[in-house]
Amino acid sequence: PFLSDDGFTVEAWVFARKEDLKAEAFRNPVMSCHGPASGWELRLCQNGGAIFLVTIDGVHLELTAPGSPWLPRWTHIAASFQVGVPGQSECTLRVYICNEALGELCAPSGQRSTFPGPFCLGRNPAWTDRSACICLHSARVTSRVLDPKSFLPPPKPDGASFL
């Protein structure tokens, strides 16, 4: 579901390796509430970076944010969707990696297309061939657009947090 009338943020601490990710980013979902012409999804790109997809008026808007190659460490990724007022202001998608804004897409506001299925971590519920081979330390979805200062803190080196 779209979590509020104003927007939302999704974020996670991930451990990903290029050799474990598929070449097509749509097959590497981190967080997904997405199906045919509906919902939203945060994906990893095999060579670094992330894609955030949001569906407006039945059309997928995709923001691709470049990133450095995946290194064997925990990396924070986040994406936000800020709602615009139809006819007055645009909606905005943003992607952050390690708290740095690496991409922004403004698009006309419209009717958000909600996916009626489940919310999933590491897989897409609508297709069987879409599951990411990653580790998640922590993940969160909020019903508001967060400032990077409010993102999840990094994992603590307590033995259970590192591979």
N, CA and C of each residue as an Amber inpcrd file, in Angstrom:
protein
   489
   0.8250000  -1.2010000   0.0000000   0.0000000   0.0000000   0.0000000
   0.8650000   1.2600000   0.0000000   0.2770000   2.3480000  -0.4190000
   0.9220000   3.6370000  -0.2440000   0.5480000   4.0720000   1.1570000
   1.5340000   4.4220000   1.9320000   1.3410000   4.4910000   3.3690000
   0.7310000   5.7770000   3.8930000   0.7480000   6.8310000   3.1090000
   0.1400000   8.0690000   3.5670000  -0.2070000   8.9270000   2.3680000
  -0.9390000   9.9710000   2.6260000  -1.3100000  10.8980000   1.5570000
  -0.1520000  11.8100000   1.1760000   0.8730000  11.8940000   2.0280000
   1.9910000  12.8140000   1.7870000   3.2070000  12.1540000   1.1540000
   3.4170000  10.8820000   1.4190000   4.5750000  10.1930000   0.8840000
   5.0830000   9.1470000   1.8520000   6.2090000   8.5350000   1.5050000
   6.7680000   7.5010000   2.3590000   8.2630000   7.3480000   2.0710000
   8.9470000   6.6430000   2.9680000  10.3670000   6.3330000   2.8140000
  10.5620000   4.8470000   3.0790000  11.4160000   4.2040000   2.2920000
  11.8180000   2.8250000   2.5340000  13.3350000   2.8310000   2.6740000
  13.8520000   2.0270000   3.5780000  15.2990000   1.9970000   3.7700000
  15.7320000   0.6510000   4.3290000  16.9960000   0.3130000   4.0710000
  17.5430000  -0.9510000   4.5670000  19.0590000  -0.8830000   4.6140000
  19.6170000  -1.6530000   5.5330000  21.0500000  -1.9240000   5.5450000
  21.2200000  -3.2700000   4.8640000  21.9480000  -3.2850000   3.7440000
  22.1070000  -4.5060000   2.9550000  23.5800000  -4.8850000   2.8300000
  23.8030000  -6.1660000   2.6830000  25.1150000  -6.7090000   2.3570000
  24.9120000  -7.4200000   1.0360000  25.4910000  -6.8700000  -0.0270000
  25.2880000  -7.4180000  -1.3650000  26.6390000  -7.6040000  -2.0510000
  26.7240000  -8.6420000  -2.8630000  27.9220000  -8.8790000  -3.6600000
  27.5110000  -8.9600000  -5.1210000  28.2910000  -8.3190000  -5.9750000
  27.9840000  -8.2940000  -7.4050000  27.7220000  -9.6920000  -7.9490000
  28.5600000 -10.6470000  -7.5670000  28.4280000 -11.9950000  -8.1240000
  27.1480000 -12.7010000  -7.6840000  26.5030000 -12.2120000  -6.6370000
  25.2490000 -12.8110000  -6.1700000  24.0080000 -12.1310000  -6.7530000
  24.2020000 -10.9720000  -7.3720000  23.0660000 -10.2360000  -7.9310000
  22.8710000 -10.5800000  -9.3970000  21.6350000 -10.5250000  -9.8340000
  21.3080000 -10.8070000 -11.2330000  21.5540000  -9.5590000 -12.0800000
  21.8290000  -9.7510000 -13.3650000  22.1260000  -8.6350000 -14.2680000
  20.9360000  -7.6860000 -14.4150000  19.7210000  -8.2180000 -14.3660000
  18.5200000  -7.3840000 -14.4910000  18.0890000  -6.9280000 -13.1010000
  18.0830000  -5.6260000 -12.8790000  17.7740000  -5.0930000 -11.5430000
  16.3800000  -5.4860000 -11.0680000  15.4290000  -5.6610000 -11.9740000
  14.0760000  -6.0210000 -11.5450000  14.0430000  -7.3950000 -10.8710000
  15.1130000  -8.1700000 -11.0250000  15.2030000  -9.4790000 -10.3720000
  15.9450000  -9.4130000  -9.0430000  16.2750000  -8.1760000  -8.5620000
  16.9770000  -7.9810000  -7.2850000  16.1890000  -7.0640000  -6.3510000
  14.9480000  -7.4130000  -6.0120000  14.1860000  -6.5330000  -5.1270000
  14.6850000  -6.6050000  -3.6770000  14.7920000  -5.4540000  -3.0650000
  15.1250000  -5.3930000  -1.6390000  13.8290000  -5.3280000  -0.8360000
  12.9580000  -4.4170000  -1.2370000  11.6420000  -4.2570000  -0.6150000
  10.6390000  -4.1100000  -1.7400000   9.5340000  -4.8430000  -1.6460000
   8.6010000  -4.8440000  -2.7590000   7.1550000  -4.9140000  -2.2960000
   6.3670000  -4.0590000  -2.8670000   4.9200000  -4.0940000  -2.7640000
   4.4390000  -3.6910000  -4.1630000   4.7190000  -4.5640000  -5.1330000
   4.6300000  -4.2190000  -6.5530000   4.1300000  -5.3950000  -7.3660000
   3.2570000  -5.1010000  -8.3200000   2.7540000  -6.0930000  -9.2580000
   2.5260000  -5.4270000 -10.6000000   1.8400000  -6.1060000 -11.5190000
   1.5980000  -5.5170000 -12.8350000   0.8770000  -4.1620000 -12.7270000
   1.5110000  -3.1290000 -13.2420000   0.9480000  -1.7600000 -13.2730000
   0.4670000  -1.2840000 -11.9110000   1.1930000  -1.6590000 -10.8510000
   0.7770000  -1.2220000  -9.5160000   1.9420000  -1.2760000  -8.5280000
   1.8210000  -0.4800000  -7.4750000   2.7220000  -0.5610000  -6.3360000
   4.0530000   0.1560000  -6.4670000   5.0140000  -0.2890000  -5.6380000
   6.3440000   0.3200000  -5.5740000   7.3690000  -0.7700000  -5.2520000
   8.6620000  -0.4670000  -5.5340000   9.7200000  -1.4350000  -5.2710000
  11.0730000  -0.7340000  -5.2170000  11.9520000  -1.1990000  -4.3420000
  13.3410000  -0.7510000  -4.2640000  14.2150000  -1.9240000  -4.6860000
  15.0890000  -1.6980000  -5.6920000  15.8940000  -2.7580000  -6.2910000
  17.3780000  -2.4110000  -6.2450000  18.2130000  -3.4380000  -6.3100000
  19.6590000  -3.2330000  -6.4200000  20.1080000  -3.5000000  -7.8500000
  21.0450000  -2.6920000  -8.3170000  21.6800000  -2.9100000  -9.6090000
  22.9410000  -3.7510000  -9.3840000  23.2280000  -4.6640000 -10.2750000
  24.3550000  -5.5810000 -10.1020000  25.6910000  -4.8540000  -9.9710000
  25.8890000  -3.7940000 -10.7330000  27.1670000  -3.0840000 -10.7180000
  27.2160000  -1.9290000  -9.7300000  26.2820000  -1.8800000  -8.8040000
  26.2010000  -0.7850000  -7.8450000  24.9970000   0.0750000  -8.1670000
  24.5340000   0.7930000  -7.1880000  23.3800000   1.6480000  -7.4070000
  22.0710000   0.9390000  -7.1020000  20.9940000   1.7020000  -7.2560000
  19.6670000   1.1860000  -6.9240000  18.6240000   1.8130000  -7.8400000
  17.4840000   1.1570000  -7.9160000  16.3400000   1.6450000  -8.6760000
  15.1430000   1.6950000  -7.7430000  14.4020000   2.7920000  -7.8060000
  13.1650000   2.9380000  -7.0460000  12.0330000   3.0980000  -8.0500000
  11.0330000   2.2540000  -7.9280000   9.8870000   2.2550000  -8.8300000
   8.6320000   2.6190000  -8.0470000   7.8460000   3.5370000  -8.5830000
   6.5370000   3.8920000  -8.0340000   5.5730000   3.9530000  -9.2050000
   4.3570000   3.4690000  -9.0010000   3.3750000   3.4290000 -10.0790000
   2.3400000   4.5350000  -9.9030000   2.2490000   5.3990000 -10.9170000
   1.2890000   6.5140000 -10.9350000   0.4220000   6.3530000 -12.1830000
  -0.8790000   6.4110000 -11.9980000  -1.8270000   6.2630000 -13.1150000
  -1.5330000   5.0100000 -13.9480000  -1.1240000   3.9360000 -13.2810000
  -0.8620000   2.6790000 -13.9570000   0.4480000   2.6220000 -14.7100000
   1.2740000   3.6610000 -14.5920000   2.5570000   3.7240000 -15.2950000
   3.6920000   3.6760000 -14.2720000   4.6740000   2.8070000 -14.5100000
   5.8240000   2.7120000 -13.6070000   6.7660000   3.8850000 -13.8370000
   7.0410000   4.6280000 -12.7790000   8.0890000   5.6480000 -12.8040000
   9.3040000   4.9920000 -12.1720000  10.4350000   4.9990000 -12.8600000
  11.6480000   4.3730000 -12.3380000  12.7610000   5.3910000 -12.2430000
  13.3400000   5.4820000 -11.0610000  14.5030000   6.3300000 -10.8320000
  15.7010000   5.4190000 -10.6320000  16.6820000   5.5310000 -11.5130000
  17.9210000   4.7610000 -11.3910000  18.9990000   5.6730000 -10.8270000
  19.5590000   5.2710000  -9.7040000  20.6260000   6.0490000  -9.0700000
  21.9290000   5.2760000  -9.2060000  22.9570000   5.9050000  -9.7690000
  24.2390000   5.2130000  -9.9100000  24.8810000   5.0090000  -8.5440000
  25.7560000   4.0830000  -8.4680000  26.4570000   3.8480000  -7.2110000
  27.7860000   3.1650000  -7.4690000  28.5960000   3.1140000  -6.4500000
  29.8790000   2.4190000  -6.5290000  29.6310000   0.9180000  -6.5490000
  30.5750000   0.1480000  -7.0680000  30.4240000  -1.3060000  -7.0220000
  30.2060000  -1.7800000  -5.5900000  29.4240000  -2.8480000  -5.4420000
  29.1470000  -3.3930000  -4.1160000  30.4250000  -3.9390000  -3.5030000
  30.6960000  -3.5340000  -2.2830000  31.8640000  -3.9980000  -1.5360000
  31.3870000  -4.9160000  -0.4180000  32.2330000  -5.7820000   0.0810000
  31.8130000  -6.6990000   1.1450000  31.6640000  -5.9710000   2.4860000
  30.6000000  -5.1930000   2.5700000  30.3040000  -4.4500000   3.8100000
  28.8240000  -4.1020000   3.8090000  28.3350000  -3.7050000   4.9600000
  26.9520000  -3.2500000   5.0770000  26.8270000  -1.8750000   4.4290000
  25.8040000  -1.7150000   3.6090000  25.5660000  -0.4650000   2.8920000
  24.1200000  -0.0360000   3.1210000  23.9350000   1.2270000   3.4050000
  22.5850000   1.7550000   3.6170000  22.0060000   2.2410000   2.2900000
  20.7920000   1.7910000   1.9830000  20.0700000   2.3020000   0.8170000
  18.7040000   2.7740000   1.2770000  18.2240000   3.8260000   0.6460000
  16.9070000   4.3680000   0.9900000  16.2910000   5.0130000  -0.2340000
  14.9810000   5.1210000  -0.2000000  14.2570000   5.8100000  -1.2640000
  13.0390000   6.4690000  -0.6570000  12.6610000   7.6020000  -1.2270000
  11.4710000   8.2950000  -0.7300000  10.5910000   8.7140000  -1.8970000
   9.3180000   8.8000000  -1.5960000   8.3230000   9.2680000  -2.5560000
   7.5340000  10.3770000  -1.8860000   7.6220000  11.5750000  -2.4430000
   6.8980000  12.7230000  -1.9020000   5.7550000  13.0450000  -2.8600000
   4.5530000  13.0860000  -2.3140000   3.3590000  13.2980000  -3.1160000
   3.2350000  14.7600000  -3.5000000   2.8620000  14.9970000  -4.7410000
   2.5450000  16.3380000  -5.2080000   1.0360000  16.5210000  -5.2280000
   0.6100000  17.7220000  -5.4760000  -0.8150000  18.0290000  -5.5780000
  -1.1830000  18.0240000  -7.0590000  -2.0850000  17.1120000  -7.4920000
  -2.4320000  17.0520000  -8.9130000  -2.8050000  18.4250000  -9.4780000
  -2.1600000  18.7640000 -10.5830000  -2.4130000  20.0370000 -11.2310000
  -1.6520000  21.2060000 -10.6420000  -0.9860000  20.9870000  -9.4840000
  -0.2900000  22.0930000  -8.8250000   1.2030000  21.8400000  -8.6520000
   1.5670000  20.6390000  -8.2290000   2.9830000  20.3510000  -7.9960000
   3.2770000  18.9110000  -8.3800000   4.5370000  18.6420000  -8.6130000
   4.9690000  17.3190000  -9.0400000   5.2460000  16.4160000  -7.8520000
   5.2180000  15.1130000  -8.1120000   5.6790000  14.1740000  -7.1000000
   7.1850000  14.0040000  -7.2990000   7.8750000  13.6070000  -6.2480000
   9.3260000  13.4890000  -6.3030000   9.7630000  12.1420000  -5.7510000
  10.6040000  11.4500000  -6.5160000  11.2420000  10.2190000  -6.0760000
  12.7040000  10.5360000  -5.8190000  13.2600000   9.9730000  -4.7390000
  14.6770000  10.1560000  -4.4230000  15.2750000   8.8220000  -3.9990000
  16.5520000   8.6220000  -4.3430000  17.2940000   7.4370000  -3.9140000
  18.5590000   7.9030000  -3.2030000  18.8420000   7.2530000  -2.0780000
  20.0310000   7.5580000  -1.2740000  20.8480000   6.2800000  -1.1020000
  22.1540000   6.4050000  -1.2100000  23.0560000   5.3170000  -0.8550000
  24.0770000   5.9010000   0.0990000  24.2230000   5.2550000   1.2590000
  25.1060000   5.7530000   2.3270000  24.7590000   7.2030000   2.6800000
  23.4730000   7.4890000   2.7970000  22.9230000   8.8010000   3.1840000
  23.1640000   9.9040000   2.1620000  23.6950000   9.5750000   1.0020000
  23.9310000  10.5720000  -0.0320000  22.8510000  10.4580000  -1.1010000
  22.2060000  11.5900000  -1.4020000  21.1850000  11.6060000  -2.4540000
  21.8730000  11.4120000  -3.7970000  21.5800000  10.2990000  -4.4650000
  22.2410000   9.9900000  -5.7290000  21.3000000  10.0840000  -6.9220000
  20.0500000  10.3710000  -6.6650000  19.1190000  10.5100000  -7.7750000
  17.8270000  11.1550000  -7.3370000  17.2310000  11.9050000  -8.2530000
  15.9400000  12.5390000  -7.9970000  15.1640000  12.5840000  -9.3090000
  13.8830000  12.2760000  -9.2460000  13.0110000  12.3000000 -10.4100000
  11.7280000  13.0140000 -10.0310000  11.3940000  14.0360000 -10.7880000
  10.1290000  14.7420000 -10.5900000   9.2010000  14.3380000 -11.7260000
   7.9490000  14.0790000 -11.3930000   6.9800000  13.6300000 -12.3840000
   5.6170000  14.2250000 -12.0500000   4.7510000  14.3300000 -13.0470000
   3.4150000  14.8580000 -12.7690000   2.7030000  14.0160000 -11.7140000
   1.9840000  14.6750000 -10.8440000   1.2120000  13.9630000  -9.8350000
   0.0150000  13.3030000 -10.4990000  -0.4380000  12.2400000  -9.9100000
  -1.5920000  11.5270000 -10.4260000  -2.0680000  10.5240000  -9.3990000
  -2.8950000   9.6210000  -9.8170000  -3.4350000   8.5950000  -8.9350000
  -2.3940000   7.5020000  -8.7160000  -2.0390000   7.2810000  -7.4730000
  -1.1010000   6.2170000  -7.1640000  -1.8040000   4.8780000  -7.3250000
  -1.1480000   3.9560000  -8.0090000  -1.7180000   2.6390000  -8.2800000
  -1.2440000   1.6630000  -7.2140000  -2.1260000   1.2800000  -6.3170000
  -1.7900000   0.4320000  -5.1770000  -1.7880000  -1.0360000  -5.5700000
  -0.7870000  -1.7690000  -5.1020000  -0.7040000  -3.2130000  -5.3020000
  -1.5110000  -3.8970000  -4.1980000  -2.4510000  -4.7730000  -4.5600000
  -3.2960000  -5.4060000  -3.5410000  -2.6290000  -6.5710000  -2.8150000
  -1.4470000  -6.9630000  -3.2480000  -0.7700000  -8.1090000  -2.6510000
   0.0690000  -7.7450000  -1.4450000   0.9080000  -8.6790000  -0.9850000
   1.6990000  -8.4770000   0.2360000   2.9370000  -7.6150000   0.0220000
   3.4490000  -7.1230000   1.1200000   4.7460000  -6.4420000   1.1720000
   5.7880000  -7.5190000   1.4480000   6.8990000  -7.5130000   0.7040000
   7.9240000  -8.5450000   0.8740000   9.3170000  -7.9340000   0.9730000
  10.1790000  -8.6260000   1.6830000  11.5970000  -8.2850000   1.7640000
  12.3760000  -9.2980000   0.9380000  13.2200000  -8.8020000   0.0110000
  14.0960000  -9.6720000  -0.7520000  13.4460000 -10.4280000  -1.8890000
  12.1600000 -10.2010000  -2.1140000  11.5020000 -10.8600000  -3.2350000
  10.3130000 -10.0140000  -3.6870000   9.8580000 -10.3140000  -4.9020000
   8.6720000  -9.6630000  -5.4350000   7.5410000 -10.6760000  -5.3770000
   6.4330000 -10.3360000  -4.7490000   5.3660000 -11.3110000  -4.5490000
   4.6010000 -11.6810000  -5.8180000   4.7240000 -10.8950000  -6.8710000
   3.9280000 -11.1300000  -8.0680000   4.6110000 -12.0380000  -9.0920000
   5.9380000 -12.2440000  -8.9720000   6.6690000 -13.0620000  -9.9380000
   7.6020000 -14.0040000  -9.1930000   7.6950000 -15.2400000  -9.6310000
   8.4980000 -16.2360000  -8.9210000   9.9850000 -16.1190000  -9.1750000
  10.4100000 -15.4410000 -10.2510000  11.8410000 -15.3560000 -10.5720000
  12.4960000 -14.0880000 -10.0480000  11.8620000 -13.4270000  -9.1080000
  12.3930000 -12.1590000  -8.6040000  12.6720000 -12.2500000  -7.1110000
  13.8920000 -12.6850000  -6.8080000  14.3220000 -12.7480000  -5.4150000
  15.7960000 -12.4020000  -5.3510000  16.1490000 -11.5150000  -4.4490000
  17.5250000 -11.0380000  -4.3290000  18.3200000 -11.9260000  -3.3860000
  19.5600000 -12.1870000  -3.7510000  20.4700000 -12.9490000  -2.9050000
  21.3230000 -11.9430000  -2.1320000  20.7470000 -11.4130000  -1.0550000
  21.3860000 -10.3860000  -0.2340000  21.1480000 -10.7120000   1.2290000
  21.8680000 -10.0320000   2.1000000  21.6030000 -10.0900000   3.5410000
  21.0200000  -8.7470000   3.9550000  20.0230000  -8.7960000   4.8040000
  19.4250000  -7.5810000   5.3650000  19.7320000  -7.5370000   6.8470000
  20.2730000  -6.4180000   7.2920000  20.4870000  -6.2440000   8.7280000
  19.2380000  -5.6580000   9.3670000  18.7480000  -4.5980000   8.7870000
  17.5300000  -3.9610000   9.2780000  16.8610000  -3.2670000   8.1070000
  15.5550000  -3.1120000   8.2130000  14.7930000  -2.4590000   7.1590000
  13.6110000  -1.7420000   7.7990000  13.1570000  -0.6980000   7.1090000
  12.0410000   0.0730000   7.6560000  11.2880000   0.7390000   6.5080000
   9.9790000   0.8190000   6.6790000   9.1090000   1.5850000   5.7930000
   8.3700000   2.5660000   6.6810000   8.4110000   3.8450000   6.3310000
   7.7340000   4.8550000   7.1480000   6.6300000   5.5260000   6.3360000
   5.6600000   6.0590000   7.0160000   4.5300000   6.7150000   6.3530000
   4.7670000   8.2070000   6.1690000   6.0340000   8.5770000   6.0990000
   6.3820000   9.9760000   5.8250000   7.7430000  10.0160000   5.1380000
   8.0430000  11.1410000   4.5280000   9.3360000  11.3240000   3.8770000
  10.3510000  11.7060000   4.9510000  11.3950000  10.9100000   5.0790000
  12.4120000  11.1560000   6.1070000  13.5690000  11.9760000   5.5550000
  14.1560000  12.7630000   6.4260000  15.4120000  13.4320000   6.1530000
  16.5160000  12.3990000   6.3910000  17.6000000  12.4220000   5.6190000
  18.6750000  11.4520000   5.8450000  19.1980000  11.4180000   7.2830000
  19.0810000  12.5070000   8.0130000  19.5260000  12.5200000   9.4160000
  18.6930000  11.5750000  10.2780000  17.5160000  11.1900000   9.7910000
  16.6210000  10.3140000  10.5450000  16.6800000   8.8590000  10.0890000
  17.6010000   8.5320000   9.1740000  17.7030000   7.1630000   8.6840000
  18.1710000   6.2210000   9.7870000  17.9840000   4.9290000   9.5580000
  18.4190000   3.9040000  10.5070000  19.9130000   4.0250000  10.7930000
  20.3300000   3.7920000  12.0350000  21.7640000   3.8410000  12.3580000
  22.4790000   2.6260000  11.7700000  23.7960000   2.7280000  11.6150000
  24.5540000   1.5840000  11.0670000  24.5510000   0.4010000  12.0270000
  24.7770000  -0.7870000  11.4800000  24.8720000  -1.9760000  12.3390000
  26.0070000  -1.8350000  13.3430000  25.8050000  -2.4010000  14.5190000
  26.8480000  -2.3930000  15.5360000  27.7010000  -3.6510000  15.3910000
  29.0030000  -3.5210000  15.5800000  29.8810000  -4.7060000  15.4480000
  29.7870000  -5.6130000  16.6740000  28.6630000  -6.3110000  16.7980000
  28.4480000  -7.1510000  17.9750000  28.5710000  -8.6520000  17.6810000
  29.1020000  -8.9650000  16.5370000  29.2500000 -10.3680000  16.1760000
  28.0720000 -10.8730000  15.3710000  26.8680000 -10.4810000  15.7400000
  25.6860000 -10.9180000  14.9880000  25.4110000 -10.0060000  13.8090000
  26.0480000  -8.8490000  13.7760000  25.7510000  -7.8630000  12.7500000
  26.6580000  -7.9570000  11.5270000  27.7160000  -8.7170000  11.6240000
  28.6550000  -8.7790000  10.5050000  28.8020000 -10.2130000  10.0330000
  29.0070000 -10.3330000   8.7370000  29.1420000 -11.6680000   8.1420000
  30.5510000 -12.1770000   8.2810000
